[in-house]
Amino acid sequence: SGTFSSRAISFLGIAVGLLGVGAALICLFGADAGQLLGLVIAAGSAIFLIVGMRAAKDALA
């Protein structure tokens, strides 16, 4: 249950997390995935910001 935007943010968070796990495994096996890891960190930060802003908005209302 939940609104469409909540489910979309959850889906994006899961997708970014799985991509991060994949990128970390690629690095552990010796390949260069530095740019991918950087993008995953940036995307995770953006999702964290969105979740935090939504929580702050709900706390103020």
C-alpha positions as CSV (number, residue, x, y, z in Angstrom):
1,S,0.0,0.0,0.0
2,G,1.0,3.6,-0.3
3,T,0.9,6.4,-2.8
4,F,2.4,6.1,-6.2
5,S,5.2,8.4,-5.4
6,S,6.1,6.5,-2.2
7,R,6.2,3.2,-4.2
8,A,8.3,4.9,-7.0
9,I,10.8,6.2,-4.5
10,S,11.0,2.8,-2.9
11,F,11.6,1.1,-6.3
12,L,14.3,3.6,-7.2
13,G,16.0,3.1,-3.8
14,I,16.0,-0.7,-4.4
15,A,17.3,-0.3,-7.9
16,V,20.1,2.0,-6.9
17,G,21.0,-0.3,-4.0
18,L,21.2,-3.3,-6.3
19,L,23.3,-1.3,-8.8
20,G,25.6,-0.3,-6.0
21,V,26.1,-3.9,-4.9
22,G,26.8,-4.9,-8.5
23,A,29.4,-2.1,-8.9
24,A,31.1,-3.0,-5.6
25,L,31.3,-6.6,-6.7
26,I,32.8,-5.5,-10.1
27,C,35.4,-3.5,-8.2
28,L,36.2,-6.4,-5.9
29,F,36.9,-8.6,-8.9
30,G,39.4,-6.1,-10.2
31,A,37.6,-4.2,-12.9
32,D,37.4,-0.4,-12.9
33,A,33.9,0.7,-11.9
34,G,34.8,4.0,-10.2
35,Q,32.5,6.1,-12.3
36,L,29.6,3.7,-11.8
37,L,30.2,3.8,-8.0
38,G,30.2,7.6,-8.1
39,L,26.9,7.7,-10.0
40,V,25.4,5.2,-7.5
41,I,26.5,7.3,-4.6
42,A,25.1,10.5,-6.2
43,A,21.8,8.7,-6.9
44,G,21.6,7.3,-3.4
45,S,22.2,10.8,-2.0
46,A,19.4,12.3,-4.1
47,I,17.0,9.6,-3.0
48,F,18.0,10.1,0.7
49,L,17.4,13.9,0.2
50,I,13.9,13.2,-1.2
51,V,13.0,10.9,1.6
52,G,14.3,13.3,4.2
53,M,12.4,16.2,2.7
54,R,9.2,14.2,2.6
55,A,9.7,13.2,6.3
56,A,10.4,16.8,7.3
57,K,7.3,18.0,5.4
58,D,5.1,15.4,7.2
59,A,6.6,16.4,10.5
60,L,5.7,20.0,10.0
61,A,2.2,19.4,8.8
